[in-house]
């Protein structure tokens, strides 16, 4: 079995770093779109939280219907301004940490050595 050299390890780390940066950027774009849609539509339906009695089971608390806001074409069209939405650095940092943690669960598969 072949061991991984330092050079290959650093290349793998650089590749992982690039992939993390790329994924964080994609997730930021999606987050900007969500923020833009929510800011254009002030009528977001929310269900109030209720404190349940201790004698209920989790099955008793299941909602039969989940109400979602109606689709608003005007709000969707205005969401094109999502590129102007600013995301706080703390949020970006948390997002990056989250992606990095998930990426750490994946291991690099070294390419097999072929004999000539």
C-alpha positions as CSV (number, residue, x, y, z in Angstrom):
1,X,0.0,0.0,0.0
2,X,1.3,3.4,-1.0
3,X,1.4,6.3,1.5
4,X,0.3,9.8,0.6
5,X,3.2,12.3,0.2
6,X,3.2,15.7,1.8
7,X,2.8,17.3,-1.6
8,X,-0.3,15.2,-2.4
9,X,-1.7,15.9,1.0
10,X,-1.3,19.7,0.6
11,X,-2.8,19.5,-2.9
12,X,-5.8,17.6,-1.4
13,X,-6.2,20.3,1.3
14,X,-6.1,23.0,-1.3
15,X,-8.6,21.2,-3.4
16,X,-10.9,20.8,-0.4
17,X,-10.5,24.5,0.4
18,X,-11.5,25.4,-3.1
19,X,-14.5,23.1,-2.9
20,X,-15.6,24.6,0.4
21,X,-15.3,28.1,-0.9
22,X,-17.3,27.2,-4.0
23,X,-20.1,25.6,-2.0
24,X,-20.2,28.4,0.5
25,X,-20.7,30.9,-2.4
26,X,-23.5,28.8,-3.9
27,X,-25.3,28.6,-0.5
28,X,-24.8,32.4,-0.1
29,X,-26.6,32.9,-3.4
30,X,-29.5,30.8,-2.3
31,X,-29.6,32.5,1.1
32,X,-29.7,35.9,-0.7
33,X,-32.7,34.8,-2.8
34,X,-34.6,33.6,0.3
35,X,-33.9,36.9,2.1
36,X,-34.9,38.9,-1.0
37,X,-38.2,36.9,-1.3
38,X,-39.0,37.3,2.4
39,X,-38.3,41.0,2.4
40,X,-40.6,41.6,-0.6
41,X,-43.4,39.7,1.0
42,X,-44.3,40.9,4.5
43,X,-47.2,38.5,4.8
44,X,-45.2,35.4,5.8
45,X,-47.6,33.0,7.4
46,X,-46.3,31.7,10.7
47,X,-48.0,29.3,13.1
48,X,-47.8,30.4,16.7
49,X,-45.9,28.1,19.0
50,X,-48.0,26.5,21.7
51,X,-46.9,25.0,25.0
52,X,-48.3,21.5,25.2
53,X,-49.4,19.7,28.4
54,X,-47.1,16.9,29.6
55,X,-49.8,14.2,29.1
56,X,-49.7,14.6,25.3
57,X,-47.6,12.4,23.0
58,X,-45.6,13.8,20.1
59,X,-48.1,12.2,17.8
60,X,-50.9,14.4,19.4
61,X,-48.9,17.5,18.4
62,X,-48.6,16.7,14.7
63,X,-50.2,19.3,12.5
64,X,-52.5,18.0,9.8
65,X,-52.1,21.0,7.6
66,X,-49.1,23.3,7.3
67,X,-50.1,26.7,5.9
68,X,-47.6,28.2,3.4
69,X,-47.8,31.7,1.9
70,X,-49.4,32.0,-1.5
71,X,-47.0,32.4,-4.4
72,X,-46.7,36.0,-5.4
73,X,-45.4,36.5,-8.9
74,X,-44.6,40.2,-8.2
75,X,-42.5,39.3,-5.2
76,X,-40.7,36.6,-7.1
77,X,-39.9,39.1,-9.9
78,X,-38.6,41.6,-7.5
79,X,-36.4,39.0,-5.9
80,X,-34.0,39.6,-8.8
81,X,-32.4,42.2,-6.5
82,X,-31.0,39.3,-4.5
83,X,-27.5,40.2,-5.6
84,X,-27.8,43.5,-3.6
85,X,-28.6,41.6,-0.4
86,X,-25.8,41.8,2.1
87,X,-25.1,38.9,4.3
88,X,-23.4,39.5,7.7
89,X,-19.9,38.2,8.0
90,X,-20.9,36.2,11.1
91,X,-23.5,34.4,9.0
92,X,-20.9,33.7,6.3
93,X,-18.5,32.4,8.9
94,X,-21.1,30.1,10.4
95,X,-22.0,28.8,6.9
96,X,-18.4,28.2,6.1
97,X,-17.9,26.3,9.4
98,X,-20.9,24.2,8.7
99,X,-19.7,23.3,5.1
100,X,-16.2,22.6,6.4
101,X,-17.6,20.2,9.1
102,X,-19.5,18.3,6.5
103,X,-16.5,18.3,4.1
104,X,-14.3,16.8,6.9
105,X,-16.5,13.7,6.9
106,X,-15.4,12.9,3.3
107,X,-12.0,11.3,2.8
108,X,-9.8,11.7,-0.2
109,X,-9.5,8.5,-2.2
110,X,-5.9,8.4,-3.6
111,X,-5.6,7.5,-7.2
112,X,-4.3,3.9,-7.7
113,X,-0.7,3.5,-8.9
114,X,-0.5,1.6,-12.2
115,X,2.5,-0.3,-13.0
116,X,4.0,0.0,-16.5
